[in-house]
Amino acid sequence: MLQLTRRQALIGLHIGAITFGLAGIFGKLALVGPVLIVFGRALVALLSLLPLTRNPWPTHWRHLAIPLLCGALLGLHWLSFFQAVEVAGVGLATLGFASFPAFTLLLESVLFRERIVPREWWVLLLVSAGLLLVTPDFSLQADSTVGLLWGVFSGLTFALLSLCNRKTPAQLSPIQAAWWQNLFIVLLLAAWAVPELDQVSRQGWLCMIALGLLCTAFPHSMLVASVRVLKARDAALIFALEPVYAIVFAWWLFSEVPSLSMLAGAGLILLAITLSSQRTPAH
């Protein structure tokens, strides 16, 4: 595993947050449906992570049960996120996804009987208020609202994925677990994606390669390497900037100009993410 200095880790995390923020951009530029995007992203990530795993095979097959469940959740998260991008644009999709800290708190309370402390109630309140502000139209007839809901669903599935990853067997390294997750996504989607691969243009393949390398394999590896020299809280705070980068890129490339209410809602959601990250104990 790559060993970083503190400065290198901080720089690497910021670059990782930027590349995560580019996921919606590349998804929109690929000009193909969510199934093909997710299949291509997982396939590229699978191939690029293989050299880092050294030996992807588990010591016992039962150790794969949780990673495969996580793979299904990761695939569902990606599918719903890119559906949100297709319907509502990058900015709203990313802000909907940013609701995941609130879902994480609620799920931890329900599944692990962890008590919600007063500060965490503020996280729930801020996320809820932020989503109300960024909702352009309170009607399911509006594409933007439907897209935002897909983004929120991607946040829910990401929260479930985060909790599922907590149960990953210690016998598997993070890179091993990520490799098996991406392999499972490829296998699940192959029946739908492979017959349509001839529809993918050169631009589409380049975007999916960028998604797999820049937006998946690189930031994941950087996160794993960085938390060895930084507090988990610091890493979470830096990655909380992902929605900011996504909105800026969408504004610049696609003229998706955010409204004042959208910016205000984004600010509340970012504040909620900051509060949520502060509850993480230092390691």
N, C-alpha and C positions, 0 to 999 in steps of 0.2 A: 504494500500500500504506500502511495506517495506520502512523504513526510514534508510538511510545510512549516514555515515560520509563521508567527502571528500575523505579520504584515501580509505575507503571501496569502494566508487564509482569508483575511479580510477582503483583499482585492479579488481573490477567486470567488468568494461568496457574492460580491456585488456583480461580477460578470455572470455568475450563475443565475442571479435574480433577473438580470437583463435577458438572458437566454430563455428563462422560463416565461418572461413576459412576451417574448417573440413567438411563443407557441401558437397563439391565436392568429398572429400575422401570417405565419407560414401556412396555417390551416386554411386561411382565406385565400391565399395566393395559389394554393394547390389546385383549386378549381375542380375538385372531386368531392364526393359525398363523405360523410363521417366514417363509414365502415372502411372505405379504402384508405383514408387518412390514418386511422388507428392501426389498421393492418400494416401499412407501410412503416409507420413510426415504430411499432413494436418489432417488426422484422429487422430494421436497421439497428435498433437498440440491442436486439438479441445478438446480432453478429458483432457489433462493436464491443459489447460487454464480455464476449467469450474469451478474448485474450487476457482479460483482467481476472477472470475466475480461476485460472490455472486448472482447476478440476471442478467442473460444475456438478458432478455426481454426488449425491448425498451418501452419508454412511449407512443410512437406512431409509427405505422408501416412505415410511410413515412420516418422516420429517418434511415431506413435500405437501402434506395436507393443507397446512396453513398458507404456505406460499401460493399454492394453486387457487385457494379461495381469495387471497389477496390479488392474484392475477385477474380473476373474474371481476372483482371490484374496481381494479385499476382500468380494465377495459371499459367497464360501464361508465366510470368517471370520464375517461377520454371521449367516449362516444357522446355523452350528454354535453360535454363542454364544446365539442366541435359542432354539435347540432345547434347549440346556443349561438356560436359564432356565425353559422350559416344563416340563422333566422334573425338575429338582433344585432350583429356586429361584435367587434372585438371588445370594446369598452364595457358594454352591458354584460357580456358573457363573463368577462374577468371579474367584474364586481359581484355578479351573482355567485361565482365560485368562491369569492373572498368571504362568503358567509360561513365557511367551514368551521371557524373557531366556535361559533355559537352551537352548531350541531355537535361538535366534539364535547363541549361541556354538558349538553343535554344527554348525549349518549353515554358518557362516562357516569353521569348521575343514575341513569336507568340500568345500564348493564353492569357497572362495577360498584354500584351503591356509594359513589363518591359524592360527598356533600358539596353543594354549590355555595361558596362563600360570597359575602356581599360584593366584592370586586368583580366576581364572575357574573353576578346579576347585571352589573353595569355593561359587561361585554355583550350579553344577550340583548339588553335594551339598546345599546349603540348600534349593533348589527341590524336589529329590527327597524330602528329609525332610519338608518342609512339606506336600507332596501326600500323603504317607503319613499324616500327622497329621490332615489334613482329610477323608480318605476315611472315610465313616461305616460302610461295610460292604464287605468284600473279596469281594463276590459280584456277578456281572453280573445277578443276579435282582433286585437292589435298584435302584429308580429313581434314588436319590441317587447311587449309584456310576456308573450309566450317564450321568447328567447331568453328573457331574464329568468323565467321559471326553470328553463332547462339549465341555466347557469347555476341557480340555487340547488337544483338536483345534483349537479356535478359537485357542488360543495358538500352536500350530504354524503354522496358516495366516497368523496375524498376523506371525510371524517371517519366513515366506516373503515376505509382502507387504513387510516392511521392507527385506529384501535386494533385492527386485525394484525398489523405489522408488529404490535406490541407482543403478540403471542408467537412470533416466528421463533422456531427452535434455535437455541444457542449454537447448535452444531452447524448451522448454516451461516456463512458470512453475509453481510448486507448485499454484496455484489452477486453472490450466488443466488440469494433470494430474488433479487431484481431480475436475474437472467431467467429463472424459472417462471416468474410472473409474465415476462414478455413472451416466453415460449408458449405459455398457456393461451395468451391473447391471440397469437398467430394461429394456433391450432383451432381455437374457437371460431375465428372469423374466416378461416381459409375457404370454407365452402361458399361463402358469399363474395369474398374479395377476389379470389383467384380468377373466376370466369370474367371479371370486369377489369383485369389489369391492363388489357389492351386499350382501355379508354384513358389511361393515364398518360398525359403528355410529358415531354422532357421537363417542362417547368414543374409539373406535378411531382415527378420523381425527385427533382432537386429539392423541392420543398419538404418532401417526406424524408429525404436523407438528412436535411437540416434539422427536422423535428427529432429524428432518431439520435443524431450525434450532438447537435448544439443544445437541444431542448430536453433531452432525456439522459443519454449516457454521460455527457460532460457534467451537467449540474449535479446529477446524482453522485457521481464519483467525487466531485468537488465538495459536496456537502458531507459525505462520509469522511473524507480526508480532513476537512476543516474542523469538524466537531471534536477531533482529537486534540486540537490545540486551543480551541475557543469554547466558551460556555455555550450550551445549547440555546440559551436565551438570546445570546448575541446573534447566533445564526438565524433564529426565528425572526428577530427584528429586521435583519437585512433582507430576508426573503419576503417579508411583509411589503417590501417596496415593489413587488411584482405587478400589482394592479396599476401603480403609477407609471411604470415603464410601458405597460401594455396600452394605457390610455394615450400616452404621449406618442407612441409609435402609430397607433390607429389615427390619431389626429393628423400626424405628419403625412402618412402614406395614403390614407383613404378619406381624408377630410371628414372624419367622424368627430365633429366639434362637440365637446361635452357642454351641456347646459349648466347654469349656475347650480340648479338643484342636484344635478348629477355630481358635480364637483363637491358640493356640500355633503352629499351622501357618501361619496368616496372617502372624504375626510373622516366621517364618523366610523366607517368600516375599518379604515386604517388605524384609527385610535383604538377600536375594539381589538384588532389584531395585536397591537402593541401591549395592551393590558393583558391579553391572553398569554402572550409570550413571557410576561413577567412572572407568571405563576409556575413556569418551568424551573425546577431546581437545578442548581449548577452541578455539573459533573466534573 
